[in-house]
Amino acid sequence: MRILLGVSGGVAAYKAVLLLRLLREQGHRVRVVPTASALRFVGAPTFEALSGEKVSTEVFDDVPQVAHVALGQGADLVIVAPATADLLARAAAGRADDLLTSTLLTVHCPVVMAPAMHTEMWQHPATVANVATLRSRGVHVIEPASGRLTGKDTGPGRLPEPEDIARLALEVAGRAGARGAPQDLAGLHVVVSAGGTREPIDPVRFIGNLSSGRQGVALARAAQDRGARVTLVAANLTEPLDGIEDVVRVGSTAELRDAVRAAAPGADVVVMTAAVADFRPARTPGAKIKKVPGQGPAPIELVENPDILAELARERLRPGQVVVGFAAETGDETGDVLHHGRAKARRKGADLLVINPVGGGRGFGTDSNEVTIVDAQGETVAQAAGSKREVADAVWDAVLKLSPPLAATTD
Ligand SMILES: Cc1cc2nc3c(=O)[nH]c(=O)nc-3n(C[C@H](O)[C@H](O)[C@H](O)COP(=O)(O)O)c2cc1C
């Protein structure tokens, strides 16, 4: 792929070097277009040596080539990382005062921007408005990560890791390339839950799990690409969710249950990929639980959470609704992953249960997955292995093959 990597002038410009190397290692041709400020943070020779391409910042360099037009027309994907507050403002205003902003006005390919700045700059109404303008024009603006900023400050505004930017940007490009994908979910409203719930122990601690939510996000994106209207119920997700139209953020299992049940009456399909807690602390004190030396660990009494998947399968909040569950399983001395998964399918009553082995580096937090899809009787209906997107497409294929077939409802 021919990638144009725009770099603007923030401290995080050094991460653009890592992103460049990563994209090159993946076999992409990358042309770096920095702003003049970016070159005060990282020198042009670094970008030139790693990209093997000339670097310039001005439209008046290389005039016979009319670089800003040639670069824009020749790119399959533009990534701007980091995108400063200033760059966002200039792009939103349609300025063309250097090579990068001029090129942004000539491109036809997907544009992904990864902002990085202090929290105050990110949350300023001017930046918020600029981001909204860019998004309304189809630019994919990635939510910055939260964490340590320059100096001692922490908060939202940090540039996401280069691996995450690369993965998301290539997904965006892949989706754009897949616009010819069959719109076989058109007319359907699907609700997908993703992530891992957190059950508060006290104001600062919680019981959580290792689910990254990537498989759920892949399901939501795949459904959207195939024409569905998607509501994503996102439990503590740090995954970028740009482009997903309806996102409801939740924390605990109780909140997730409320959000899914609020959306389900309008849904043709509900897919529960979120890893929810089976138990929660019976009480959540308002103050942090103190350690009293010598008294041993604090007794934390647990109570059972409702089984959201079984409830949805039993109640069918919309007639004819398809309910799909995910079962992250490990084998033990009583049976292997599939044995436990098939038993769970029979207990839960969902139309499909997607069984995926986890633990030992599999499933959680990885880019690939390996699943067996079973029906309510625990019989295998499909198997899939590959990227989480490929697994997501296999799940939607299995949903479409259900009998009786799904009938899109209008609401
Ligand atoms: C040390 C230093 C760090 C900076 N970090 C950022 C940053 O992270 N994000 C940002 O939006 N601006 C940052 N700035 C301000 C930009 O460099 C400044 O707005 C500049 O005009 C951006 O130009 P450009 O958008 O053309 O690259 C920083 C400035 C300095 C001196």
The ligand as an SDF file (V2000), in Angstrom:
LIG
                    3D

 31 33  0  0  0  0  0  0  0  0999 V2000
    8.0930   21.2560   23.4010 C   0  0  0  0  0  0  0  0  0  0  0  0
    6.8160   21.4520   22.6600 C   0  0  0  0  0  0  0  0  0  0  0  0
    5.9010   20.4520   22.6380 C   0  0  0  0  0  0  0  0  0  0  0  0
    4.6880   20.5830   21.9430 C   0  0  0  0  0  0  0  0  0  0  0  0
    3.8080   19.5700   21.9540 N   0  0  0  0  0  0  0  0  0  0  0  0
    2.6390   19.7270   21.3200 C   0  0  0  0  0  0  0  0  0  0  0  0
    1.7050   18.6460   21.3040 C   0  0  0  0  0  0  0  0  0  0  0  0
    1.9530   17.5660   21.8270 O   0  0  0  0  0  0  0  0  0  0  0  0
    0.5280   18.8450   20.6730 N   0  0  0  0  0  0  0  0  0  0  0  0
    0.2060   20.0240   20.0720 C   0  0  0  0  0  0  0  0  0  0  0  0
   -0.9100   20.1370   19.5560 O   0  0  0  0  0  0  0  0  0  0  0  0
    1.0880   21.0470   20.0430 N   0  0  0  0  0  0  0  0  0  0  0  0
    2.2970   20.9270   20.6540 C   0  0  0  0  0  0  0  0  0  0  0  0
    3.1930   21.9550   20.6440 N   0  0  0  0  0  0  0  0  0  0  0  0
    2.8430   23.1840   19.9500 C   0  0  0  0  0  0  0  0  0  0  0  0
    3.0840   23.0600   18.4570 C   0  0  0  0  0  0  0  0  0  0  0  0
    4.4350   22.7210   18.1850 O   0  0  0  0  0  0  0  0  0  0  0  0
    2.7060   24.3490   17.7600 C   0  0  0  0  0  0  0  0  0  0  0  0
    1.3160   24.5700   17.8770 O   0  0  0  0  0  0  0  0  0  0  0  0
    3.0800   24.3400   16.3060 C   0  0  0  0  0  0  0  0  0  0  0  0
    2.6590   25.5510   15.7100 O   0  0  0  0  0  0  0  0  0  0  0  0
    2.4390   23.1780   15.5600 C   0  0  0  0  0  0  0  0  0  0  0  0
    2.7180   23.2780   14.1950 O   0  0  0  0  0  0  0  0  0  0  0  0
    2.2130   22.1970   13.1340 P   0  0  0  0  0  0  0  0  0  0  0  0
    0.8070   21.8690   13.4860 O   0  0  0  0  0  0  0  0  0  0  0  0
    2.3610   22.8730   11.8400 O   0  0  0  0  0  0  0  0  0  0  0  0
    3.1030   21.0310   13.2450 O   0  0  0  0  0  0  0  0  0  0  0  0
    4.4080   21.8070   21.2970 C   0  0  0  0  0  0  0  0  0  0  0  0
    5.3730   22.8230   21.2940 C   0  0  0  0  0  0  0  0  0  0  0  0
    6.5440   22.6390   21.9550 C   0  0  0  0  0  0  0  0  0  0  0  0
    7.5690   23.7470   21.9330 C   0  0  0  0  0  0  0  0  0  0  0  0
  1  2  1  0
  2  3  1  0
  2 30  2  0
  3  4  2  0
  4  5  1  0
  4 28  1  0
  5  6  2  0
  6  7  1  0
  6 13  1  0
  7  8  2  0
  7  9  1  0
  9 10  1  0
 10 11  2  0
 10 12  1  0
 12 13  2  0
 13 14  1  0
 14 15  1  0
 14 28  1  0
 15 16  1  0
 16 17  1  0
 16 18  1  0
 18 19  1  0
 18 20  1  0
 20 21  1  0
 20 22  1  0
 22 23  1  0
 23 24  1  0
 24 25  2  0
 24 26  1  0
 24 27  1  0
 28 29  2  0
 29 30  1  0
 30 31  1  0
M  END
$$$$
